[in-house]
C-alpha cells in the first residue's frame, strides 16, 4: 500500500522533472536543481545532511551539495524517485512516514507555489489529519524562534500552541497551510492571522520560523 511519504515523493519527482533544473522555488537562493540535490543529499549523505542543524558540519554539507548539484539533473530526479539506498534507515516504513511526509509535501509546494499560476491542491481529509498529527508533534520545535506567542488553529477549532508568550498571534488554516506557515513559507500559506497588528507584521515578515 502506498504511504503518504511515497506519494509525495513521486509527486515531487514528477514536478521537478516537468519543471526542469532552472525554475525558482520558495527556498531562498535555490532553483529546482538545488532543491533536487538537497533531497538526495539528505537521504544519501547523512554525514553531510547534519550540517542543516550542526554548524560544524556545514562545510561538509556545502561540499556534498556542490557535488550533487553538478550531477545530471535527470540523475537527481531518478535518485529521488527510487528512494534511499538499500540499507538506509529511511527504507523503514515508519521512519519514512515520520521523516519524509512533511519533507516532501513542503518541498512539493516549494516548487508549485513559486510559479505565478499556481493554485492550492485539493487534499483529502485523511491526509490533512495526518499532517495535523505531525504538526502537533513539531509545532514547538519549529515555532521556537517566533518573535510572538503563536497559536495554530484548524477551521474546526482544534489548536496547538507553537510558542508561548505575549502578544499572541493566532494563525488559522487547514493543516497543510499551517505547516507551510510554520516552516517559514509565510507569504505562500493560505491562512488568516489574528492578533496585535504590529505582532502580526513581525511574525509574517520575520525569518525566525522553521529550521
Secondary structure, 3 states (H helix, E strand, C coil): CCCHHHHHHHHHHHHHHHHCCCCECCCCCCEHHHHHHHHHHHHHCHHHHHHHCCHHHHHHHHHHHHHHHCCCHHHHHHHHHHCCCCCCHHHCHHHHHHHHHHHHHHHHHHHHCCCCCCCCCCCCHHHHHHHHHHHHHHHHHHCCCCCCEEEEECCCCCEEEEECCCCEEEEECCHHHHHHHHCCCHHHCCCEEECCHHHHHHHHHCCCCCC
